[in-house]
């Protein structure tokens, strides 16, 4: 009797707990208050503490934001900012839950795309920013292309247009770094077509050096590498549609993608990349390139400008993947940097918006530029000469030419894993280029937003 | 008087257990039940969960990543469980019979990996396995060119590489268990065997092994559970890579719950893994404790 009573009680407890999902943290469905712009520029004089979740980008932008926040606190004595810095993986894993909790941050770094920002928009956990955009005039300072990446339809079904939900402080593009001295030694000019690029890498490999410095133990560089080569062949408009609009008929199976995959596999097979690149850590490849190994460095982008400029001085250059046809407008994978959003649960939305605005002023832009990052807004100081100027020029080219394409992993929640895993398999010559394309398209077709 | 003491003694045991049972129920049973509940829903971690019945379980059965993950975990069982137990048995019998000075030192050194945080273990071994790291250098100097590259980037060697780290970590535990077990065995048995002319090997198989059955059972269950549950080594060393070469069920659970926002599916996978581990443990116990 006692034994079965015990078991019965435990079973009951389990049953009751199983009903818990209904009672468990339901998202705070607060009415998205689009508060009318207040008459005075600063929030009321009460003492306010803002909690700010920042992203550790391992470069100048994080430090620049820290400096800007300090400046903001100095000029707004009634506002204190409690800044918490997290890594990219940590942020993505925790921000969704944090914004539902009682101690939700007022401002949080939110990754674009369906998985994080989309889920937060659907759950009404972040604040629509259109009214603030009008009040502060963000549309005049930040290019439409960057703003649109942080815009979602309010039901979370599509992004790339719609209501603004976040602000990026920096912009980033994926590209190729090159060692100027080695290029000169080979007697080559900066490659103007993709074939010239491949030839240069092969030439360096021929004479015993490393053609392309590359390490992908952490899997992300594999994806960046593929998208860089892809941009030499594809039409940017098709990729924009493919990522942002998920409807039948749009397919990854394009001749350009196949050519890119084939070139990548050929170069990997020939040994043009860092030996054992699947086991080389991402930052080790950067360090090796900075120390003089490798004609090109791939798998990275403008966010490495600060580090490389510091280590290599004038010996390093930045370029986008050249096209098949000389002179064609180049295409670059890029976006605004991580977006900063205001929590719907925040009790100090106006103050938060004030801080956000301060982070995207022209003055802020000059700090980002000084740290080696491309500002998302027009900065009030022209970029200095050198590596940063090259990156900034590349950014200008694709911005004005309207040929920025989004990061591929935004297409579906599983696209990041699918792309980077399969590019690794492609480079290890375990699957064919056709299979890579097929698997990416299969992931895409299986997704229902 | 007697009736009152009987009444008190009937309730008292439960009251004594309650302080221990309450946190257990709160931190283990409730989340477990909640996970089972989630496994029948589709949930992105933000909006309200949507009831879908057994759909998650059915779709899991058809996914290749489940088959791969499970086969990888089973290979890890060899490295995390069978190897450490074998090595532990051999080491324990040597250490307990040999007249070595500083046996305690050996025991401490061999047990040290158990004490180090797994993240630290992962970071150190990541360096050891890196191209240009100590292992590669040693292999190259030994003339084994074919193996002298970064093992964590090799589609065939990455999983064994992770496995060997587990062997290194778990051997200390099994050694400790078996040393304690051997200390339990009366030395008269060994003396009698020696008088009868038994060799050391004979002693091992006829006396040590059979009498260590309970310890072997404990070691098997502990190490098997640990190997099927492995997450931190994979997450910190390879993130399931290269490609999907080191994907294990626990990593898949993490990925779905936190990275792709498919909490219901992650819960279903977690429940499946738990059931699998339970069954394996029960079978193991039944086989060994006969």
HADDOCK unambig.tbl for C-alpha pairs under 7 A between the chains (distance, minus, plus):
assign (segid A and resid 14 and name CA) (segid B and resid 30 and name CA) 6.81 0.50 0.50
assign (segid A and resid 14 and name CA) (segid B and resid 33 and name CA) 5.51 0.50 0.50
assign (segid A and resid 17 and name CA) (segid B and resid 30 and name CA) 5.81 0.50 0.50
assign (segid A and resid 17 and name CA) (segid B and resid 33 and name CA) 5.74 0.50 0.50
assign (segid A and resid 17 and name CA) (segid B and resid 34 and name CA) 5.96 0.50 0.50
assign (segid A and resid 18 and name CA) (segid B and resid 33 and name CA) 5.22 0.50 0.50
assign (segid A and resid 18 and name CA) (segid B and resid 34 and name CA) 5.11 0.50 0.50
assign (segid A and resid 18 and name CA) (segid B and resid 36 and name CA) 6.89 0.50 0.50
assign (segid A and resid 18 and name CA) (segid B and resid 37 and name CA) 4.88 0.50 0.50
assign (segid A and resid 20 and name CA) (segid B and resid 34 and name CA) 6.35 0.50 0.50
assign (segid A and resid 21 and name CA) (segid B and resid 34 and name CA) 6.53 0.50 0.50
assign (segid A and resid 21 and name CA) (segid B and resid 37 and name CA) 6.59 0.50 0.50
assign (segid A and resid 21 and name CA) (segid B and resid 38 and name CA) 6.67 0.50 0.50
assign (segid A and resid 26 and name CA) (segid B and resid 48 and name CA) 6.54 0.50 0.50
assign (segid A and resid 27 and name CA) (segid B and resid 46 and name CA) 6.25 0.50 0.50
assign (segid A and resid 27 and name CA) (segid B and resid 47 and name CA) 6.36 0.50 0.50
assign (segid A and resid 92 and name CA) (segid B and resid 259 and name CA) 6.88 0.50 0.50
assign (segid A and resid 93 and name CA) (segid B and resid 258 and name CA) 4.86 0.50 0.50
assign (segid A and resid 93 and name CA) (segid B and resid 259 and name CA) 6.20 0.50 0.50
assign (segid A and resid 96 and name CA) (segid B and resid 46 and name CA) 6.56 0.50 0.50
assign (segid A and resid 115 and name CA) (segid B and resid 260 and name CA) 6.00 0.50 0.50
assign (segid A and resid 115 and name CA) (segid B and resid 261 and name CA) 6.27 0.50 0.50
assign (segid A and resid 119 and name CA) (segid B and resid 46 and name CA) 6.35 0.50 0.50
assign (segid A and resid 120 and name CA) (segid B and resid 46 and name CA) 6.77 0.50 0.50
assign (segid A and resid 122 and name CA) (segid B and resid 47 and name CA) 6.97 0.50 0.50
assign (segid A and resid 123 and name CA) (segid B and resid 46 and name CA) 5.66 0.50 0.50
assign (segid A and resid 123 and name CA) (segid B and resid 47 and name CA) 4.92 0.50 0.50
assign (segid A and resid 217 and name CA) (segid B and resid 153 and name CA) 6.65 0.50 0.50
assign (segid A and resid 217 and name CA) (segid B and resid 238 and name CA) 6.87 0.50 0.50
assign (segid A and resid 276 and name CA) (segid B and resid 149 and name CA) 6.67 0.50 0.50
assign (segid A and resid 276 and name CA) (segid B and resid 150 and name CA) 6.44 0.50 0.50
assign (segid A and resid 276 and name CA) (segid B and resid 153 and name CA) 6.98 0.50 0.50
assign (segid A and resid 278 and name CA) (segid B and resid 153 and name CA) 4.31 0.50 0.50
assign (segid A and resid 278 and name CA) (segid B and resid 242 and name CA) 6.83 0.50 0.50
assign (segid A and resid 279 and name CA) (segid B and resid 130 and name CA) 6.40 0.50 0.50
assign (segid A and resid 279 and name CA) (segid B and resid 131 and name CA) 6.80 0.50 0.50
assign (segid A and resid 279 and name CA) (segid B and resid 150 and name CA) 5.13 0.50 0.50
assign (segid A and resid 279 and name CA) (segid B and resid 151 and name CA) 6.94 0.50 0.50
assign (segid A and resid 279 and name CA) (segid B and resid 152 and name CA) 5.42 0.50 0.50
assign (segid A and resid 279 and name CA) (segid B and resid 153 and name CA) 3.82 0.50 0.50
assign (segid A and resid 280 and name CA) (segid B and resid 130 and name CA) 6.80 0.50 0.50
assign (segid A and resid 280 and name CA) (segid B and resid 131 and name CA) 6.73 0.50 0.50
assign (segid A and resid 413 and name CA) (segid B and resid 260 and name CA) 5.05 0.50 0.50
assign (segid A and resid 414 and name CA) (segid B and resid 260 and name CA) 6.07 0.50 0.50
assign (segid A and resid 421 and name CA) (segid B and resid 242 and name CA) 6.97 0.50 0.50
assign (segid A and resid 421 and name CA) (segid B and resid 243 and name CA) 4.01 0.50 0.50
assign (segid A and resid 421 and name CA) (segid B and resid 244 and name CA) 6.54 0.50 0.50
assign (segid A and resid 422 and name CA) (segid B and resid 243 and name CA) 6.17 0.50 0.50
assign (segid A and resid 424 and name CA) (segid B and resid 242 and name CA) 6.56 0.50 0.50
assign (segid A and resid 424 and name CA) (segid B and resid 243 and name CA) 5.66 0.50 0.50
assign (segid A and resid 425 and name CA) (segid B and resid 243 and name CA) 5.86 0.50 0.50
